[in-house]
Amino acid sequence: MNICVVGTGYVGLVTGAVFSDLGNDVVCVDNDQAKIEALGAGQMPIYEPGLEEMVIRNKDDGRLTFTTDLAAAVRQSDVIFIAVGTPPKETGETDLAHVEAVAAAIGRAMDRYKVVVNKSTVPVGTGEFVREVITKHQPRPIDFDVVSNPEFLREGSAIEDTLRPDRIVIGAPNQQVAMTLVELYAPLERPMIITDLPSAEVIKYASNAFLAAKISFINAIANICETAGADVSQVMKGMGLDSRIGMQFLQAGLGYGGSCFPKDVDSLIHTAARFGYDFKLLRSVVEINRERAAHLVEMMRKAMGPLEDRTIAVLGLAFKPNTDDMREAKSLEVVRLLHAAGAQLRAYDPVAMDNARPIMPAGVVFCESAYEAAAGADGVALLTEWNEFKYLNLDRLGGLLRRRVIFDARNLYEPERMRRVGFGYYSIGCKPVLAGWGPAPARAGEG
């Protein structure tokens, strides 16, 4: 099948790479000439495990090409995926400007019947909006159909999620159109659900909002556990073993971030209001999430005293492991709060340093390893749960610190292990471990 994918961000590039790997001829389109040239040279604009190898393999085999010429790509394709950004406006409403521009260009270039697929995350009603825009810009009437095919990719495992999704949702105006997408996805042999177009659009937002609610719920429970002396990790296990609840998205920590959950939750709240419903539950989810960074910094202040001139080693900057994405990263909130409190910050992340530098406060020192970041620091703030941090040599780390204390915002370590190696250990939703932790060295003017 001849496929055009418009947009080469996470969704578009992964979608194009996987469809080409399944034997289709795919052309990926972007209006960023530099990005297209880099992709043509095998250079990835994002970090995603397995993506570079898949792109280069299919590019070299001639199944995957890149261009800025949207009109030509539309004319040579049977199915056109719209996978451009849908950022939030200040109100929380989804900005459909990029979708509208692409739809208009598709209309102008359309020369025969096409299936136009909304892959971008868009509010309910966008399918009809896209149809109206395409029709308006057609030089002459040409038949086409609009389908909703929402993505459910997790950054860091996007290839796996595309090849082995839990389900494939196809929102189509009729069965015949739906079968075009069924045929395209058939090699994956995964469950498919065919719905009307508005239902498919709601499914994506409802799914992400529900997962965000699970995260905020367990963080609220963590707050209770910290006061009551309970262990949120044990509470999570006790809850998650209930098959009606499950373990996923029940990890207490800094809350949700990234490119999807924050904007999707806000968009659903806004969409609900547009239809006359005040989504109070989701507004509470957002408020709990908004408090998480400040909660961690307050924990650090209570343990360490005034943070002014304290040196903190910040481990992990990306919003989650296995990605370099800094969009809505909770680390940015924590670093800004620590910086405002006067702390000196030494930061390290395995892959997100280049993306973090331009948006971090002035004065943050970027280091080449976790050990370099820890050298001379008064404590460690672990903000992203990279495997690399799980296997740190804690004796070596402790020997570099002025004060052997870790504030673990992702509950990466076992408290008993930290006690054995002589660390003060503060995690989310658990009693602190203080064994073997001596007082901080006095600073000038103290004592």
C-alpha positions in Angstrom: 0.0 0.0 0.0 1.2 3.5 -0.8 1.2 5.6 2.4 1.9 9.2 3.2 2.6 10.3 6.8 2.5 14.0 7.5 4.7 15.0 10.5 7.9 13.4 11.6 7.7 13.7 15.4 7.3 10.7 17.7 4.0 9.5 16.3 4.7 10.2 12.6 8.2 8.9 12.4 7.5 5.7 14.3 4.3 5.1 12.3 6.1 5.6 9.0 9.0 3.4 10.1 6.8 0.5 11.2 4.5 0.6 8.2 7.5 0.5 5.9 8.9 -2.3 7.9 5.7 -4.2 7.2 6.3 -3.9 3.4 4.5 -0.7 2.5 5.9 2.2 0.5 5.9 5.1 2.9 6.8 8.8 2.3 7.1 10.9 5.5 6.5 14.6 5.0 7.6 17.6 7.2 7.9 21.3 6.5 11.3 21.4 8.3 13.9 21.1 5.6 16.7 20.5 8.0 14.9 17.7 9.7 14.1 16.0 6.4 17.7 16.3 5.2 18.9 14.8 8.5 16.4 11.9 8.3 17.6 11.3 4.7 21.1 11.0 6.1 19.9 8.5 8.8 20.1 11.0 11.7 17.2 10.8 14.1 15.5 14.0 15.6 14.5 12.0 18.7 15.9 9.3 20.9 13.8 6.2 20.8 15.2 2.6 21.2 15.2 0.7 18.0 14.0 3.6 15.8 17.2 4.5 14.1 17.9 1.0 13.0 14.4 0.5 11.6 14.5 3.8 9.7 17.9 3.2 8.2 17.0 -0.4 7.2 13.8 0.7 5.4 15.4 3.8 3.9 18.2 1.7 2.4 15.7 -0.8 1.1 13.8 2.0 -0.7 10.5 1.6 1.2 10.8 4.7 3.3 11.5 8.2 1.9 11.4 11.7 3.3 10.3 14.9 1.6 9.0 18.5 2.2 6.7 18.2 -0.9 3.3 17.4 0.7 1.4 17.8 -2.6 3.5 15.2 -4.4 3.3 12.8 -1.4 -0.5 13.1 -1.3 -0.8 12.4 -5.0 1.3 9.2 -4.9 -0.5 7.8 -1.8 -3.7 5.9 -1.2 -3.8 6.5 2.6 -2.7 9.8 4.2 -1.9 9.9 8.0 -2.0 13.3 9.7 0.4 13.1 12.6 1.3 16.7 13.3 1.5 18.4 16.7 -1.7 19.5 18.5 -0.3 21.7 21.3 -2.5 23.2 24.0 -3.5 26.8 24.1 -3.3 28.8 27.3 -7.0 27.9 28.0 -6.2 24.1 27.7 -8.1 23.9 24.4 -6.3 21.9 21.7 -4.7 24.0 19.0 -5.7 22.5 15.6 -3.8 25.0 13.5 -1.3 22.4 12.2 -4.1 19.9 11.5 -6.1 22.5 9.6 -3.1 23.6 7.5 -2.3 20.0 6.5 -6.0 19.3 5.7 -6.1 22.4 3.5 -3.0 21.2 1.6 -4.4 17.7 1.2 -7.5 19.2 -0.3 -5.6 21.3 -2.8 -3.4 18.3 -3.9 -6.1 15.6 -4.0 -6.4 14.1 -7.5 -8.3 10.9 -6.7 -10.1 9.1 -3.9 -8.0 9.0 -0.6 -8.5 7.8 2.9 -7.3 10.6 5.3 -6.5 9.3 8.8 -6.3 11.5 11.9 -3.4 10.0 13.9 -2.8 13.1 15.9 -4.5 13.4 19.2 -7.5 15.6 18.6 -10.8 16.4 20.4 -14.1 14.9 19.4 -15.5 16.6 16.3 -12.1 17.0 14.6 -12.8 14.4 12.0 -15.8 16.4 10.7 -13.7 19.6 10.9 -11.0 17.9 8.7 -13.6 16.8 6.2 -14.9 20.4 6.0 -11.4 21.9 5.5 -10.5 19.4 2.8 -13.7 19.9 0.9 -13.4 23.7 1.1 -9.9 23.6 -0.5 -10.5 21.1 -3.3 -10.2 22.7 -6.7 -13.0 20.3 -7.9 -15.1 17.8 -5.9 -13.3 14.5 -5.3 -14.6 11.7 -3.0 -12.6 10.9 0.1 -13.1 9.6 3.6 -11.8 10.7 7.0 -10.9 8.1 9.6 -9.8 8.4 13.3 -6.9 6.0 14.3 -5.6 7.3 17.6 -2.1 6.3 18.7 -1.3 4.8 22.2 2.5 5.0 22.1 4.6 5.3 25.2 7.8 7.2 24.6 10.7 4.8 25.3 8.8 1.8 24.0 7.1 3.3 20.9 8.3 0.7 18.5 7.1 -2.1 20.7 3.8 -0.4 21.2 3.3 0.1 17.5 4.2 -3.5 16.6 2.3 -5.1 19.5 -0.5 -2.7 20.7 -3.1 -3.7 23.2 -5.7 -2.7 20.6 -6.0 -0.9 17.4 -8.9 1.6 17.3 -10.4 2.5 13.9 -13.2 5.1 13.8 -14.7 5.1 10.3 -17.9 6.4 8.6 -18.6 2.9 7.2 -17.4 -0.7 7.2 -15.8 -0.5 3.7 -13.5 2.4 4.7 -12.7 0.7 8.0 -11.5 -2.4 6.1 -8.7 -0.3 4.4 -7.2 0.2 7.8 -7.9 -3.4 8.9 -6.0 -4.6 5.8 -3.1 -2.2 6.7 -2.8 -3.4 10.3 -3.6 -7.1 9.6 0.1 -8.2 9.6 0.3 -7.2 13.3 -2.4 -9.7 14.2 -3.6 -7.6 17.1 -7.1 -6.9 18.5 -9.0 -4.3 16.5 -12.1 -2.3 17.5 -14.1 -0.5 14.8 -16.2 2.4 16.0 -17.8 5.5 14.6 -15.5 8.4 14.2 -16.5 10.5 17.3 -16.2 7.5 19.6 -12.6 6.8 18.4 -11.7 10.4 19.2 -13.1 10.1 22.7 -11.4 6.8 23.4 -7.9 8.3 23.2 -8.6 11.2 25.6 -10.6 8.9 28.0 -7.8 6.4 28.1 -5.1 9.0 28.9 -7.2 10.8 31.4 -8.0 7.6 33.2 -4.3 6.7 33.4 -3.5 10.2 34.7 -6.2 9.8 37.3 -4.5 6.5 38.5 -1.2 8.4 38.9 -2.7 11.2 40.8 -4.7 8.8 43.0 -1.6 6.9 44.1 0.2 10.1 44.8 -2.6 11.3 47.0 -2.4 7.9 48.8 1.4 8.4 49.1 0.8 11.7 51.0 -1.3 9.8 53.5 1.3 7.0 53.8 4.1 9.5 54.6 2.0 10.9 57.5 0.7 7.6 58.7 4.0 5.7 58.6 2.7 3.3 55.9 4.7 2.2 52.8 3.0 3.2 49.5 4.9 0.5 47.6 3.2 -2.2 49.7 -0.1 -0.4 49.3 0.4 -0.3 45.6 1.1 -4.0 45.4 -1.9 -4.8 47.6 -4.1 -2.8 45.2 -2.5 -3.8 42.0 -2.9 -7.5 42.5 -6.7 -6.9 42.2 -7.3 -7.7 38.6 -9.9 -4.9 38.4 -7.1 -2.4 39.2 -3.8 -3.7 37.9 -0.2 -2.6 38.7 0.3 -0.2 35.8 0.4 3.5 36.5 0.2 3.0 40.2 3.8 4.1 40.9 3.9 7.0 43.3 6.4 9.8 42.5 6.5 13.2 40.8 3.4 12.7 38.8 2.7 12.6 35.1 4.5 14.7 32.5 5.6 14.4 28.9 3.9 15.4 25.7 0.5 13.6 26.1 -1.0 13.3 29.6 -0.9 17.0 30.6 -2.3 18.4 27.4 -4.8 15.5 26.9 -6.2 15.9 30.4 -6.5 19.7 30.0 -8.1 19.2 26.5 -10.7 16.8 27.9 -11.6 19.2 30.7 -12.0 21.9 28.1 -14.0 19.7 25.7 -16.3 18.6 28.5 -17.0 22.3 29.4 -17.7 23.0 25.7 -20.5 20.3 26.0 -21.8 21.7 29.2 -20.1 19.4 31.7 -17.8 20.5 34.6 -15.3 17.6 34.8 -14.5 18.2 38.5 -12.8 14.8 38.9 -10.2 15.6 36.2 -9.6 19.1 37.6 -8.7 17.4 40.9 -6.3 15.1 39.0 -4.6 18.1 37.6 -4.3 19.9 41.0 -2.8 16.9 42.7 -0.3 16.5 39.8 0.6 20.2 40.1 1.7 19.8 43.7 4.2 17.0 43.3 7.4 19.0 42.5 6.8 21.3 45.4 6.1 18.4 47.7 9.5 16.9 46.9 11.3 20.2 47.4 9.6 20.7 50.8 10.6 17.2 51.8 14.2 18.2 51.0 14.0 21.5 52.9 12.6 19.8 56.0 15.5 17.2 55.9 18.3 19.5 55.0 17.3 22.9 56.5 17.6 26.0 54.3 18.5 25.1 50.8 20.4 28.2 50.1 23.9 27.4 48.9 23.4 23.7 49.4 24.7 21.7 46.4 22.3 19.1 45.0 23.2 16.4 42.5 20.2 16.0 40.2 20.1 12.6 38.5 17.6 12.3 35.6 16.1 15.1 33.6 14.0 13.5 30.9 10.3 13.1 31.8 10.7 9.3 31.8 13.5 6.8 31.1 14.5 5.7 27.5 13.7 9.1 26.0 15.3 12.5 25.6 12.0 14.3 25.8 11.9 17.3 28.2 8.3 18.3 27.4 6.4 18.9 30.7 9.3 17.1 32.5 8.8 17.2 36.3 12.6 17.6 36.7 12.3 21.1 35.2 9.8 22.1 37.9 12.0 20.6 40.7 15.1 22.3 39.4 13.4 25.7 39.1 12.1 25.4 42.6 15.5 24.4 44.0 17.2 27.1 42.0 14.8 29.7 43.3 15.6 28.5 46.9 19.3 29.2 46.3 20.6 25.7 45.8 23.6 25.0 43.6 22.7 22.3 41.1 24.8 19.7 39.3 22.8 17.7 36.8 23.2 14.5 34.7 20.9 12.5 32.4 22.0 9.7 30.1 20.5 11.1 26.9 18.5 14.3 27.6 21.3 16.8 28.4 21.2 18.6 25.0 17.5 19.1 25.2 17.7 20.2 28.9 20.4 22.8 28.6 18.4 25.5 26.8 15.5 25.4 29.2 17.3 24.9 32.6 18.0 27.9 34.8 21.3 29.7 34.4 24.0 28.3 36.7 23.0 24.6 36.5 26.2 22.6 36.0 25.8 19.7 33.5 28.0 16.7 34.3 29.2 13.7 32.3 28.2 11.0 34.9 26.2 10.5 38.1 29.4 10.3 40.0 30.6 13.6 38.6 27.3 15.2 39.6 27.6 13.8 43.1 31.2 15.1 43.8 31.0 17.5 46.7 27.2 17.6 46.8 25.2 17.8 50.0 22.7 15.3 48.7 21.2 13.6 45.6 17.7 14.2 44.0 16.8 11.3 41.8 14.2 12.5 39.4 14.1 10.0 36.5 14.3 6.2 37.1 17.0 5.3 34.5 18.3 1.7 34.9 21.8 3.2 35.0 20.9 4.8 38.3 19.5 1.6 39.7 22.9 -0.1 39.4 25.1 2.7 40.7 27.9 1.8 43.0 26.4 3.3 46.1 29.6 3.1 48.2 31.4 5.1 45.5 28.5 7.5 45.3 28.5 8.0 49.0 32.2 8.6 49.1 31.8 11.5 46.8 29.0 13.2 48.7 29.5 15.6 51.5 26.3 14.1 53.1 25.1 10.6 52.3 21.5 11.4 51.5 19.2 10.6 48.5 15.8 12.0 47.8 14.3 9.5 45.5 11.3 10.9 43.7 10.8 7.6 41.8 11.2 5.0 44.6 13.9 3.3 42.7 15.7 1.8 45.7 14.7 -0.5 48.5 14.8 1.4 51.8 16.4 -1.5 53.6 19.3 -1.6 51.2 19.8 2.1 51.7 19.9 1.6 55.4 22.5 -1.2 55.0 24.8 1.1 53.0 24.5 3.9 55.4 22.4 6.4 53.4 19.7 8.8 54.6 17.0 7.9 52.2 13.8 9.9 51.5 11.3 8.4 49.0 7.7 9.0 48.1 5.0 7.6 50.4 7.5 5.9 52.8 9.1 6.5 56.2 12.5 8.1 55.8 15.6 6.0 56.4 18.1 7.8 58.6 20.5 5.1 59.8 24.2 6.0 59.3 23.4 9.5 58.2 25.5 12.1 60.0 24.8 15.8 60.2 25.6 18.0 57.3 28.9 19.9 57.5 28.4 23.4 58.9 28.5 26.2 56.4 30.1 29.6 56.9 28.1 31.5 59.4 26.3 28.5 60.8 26.7 27.0 64.3 
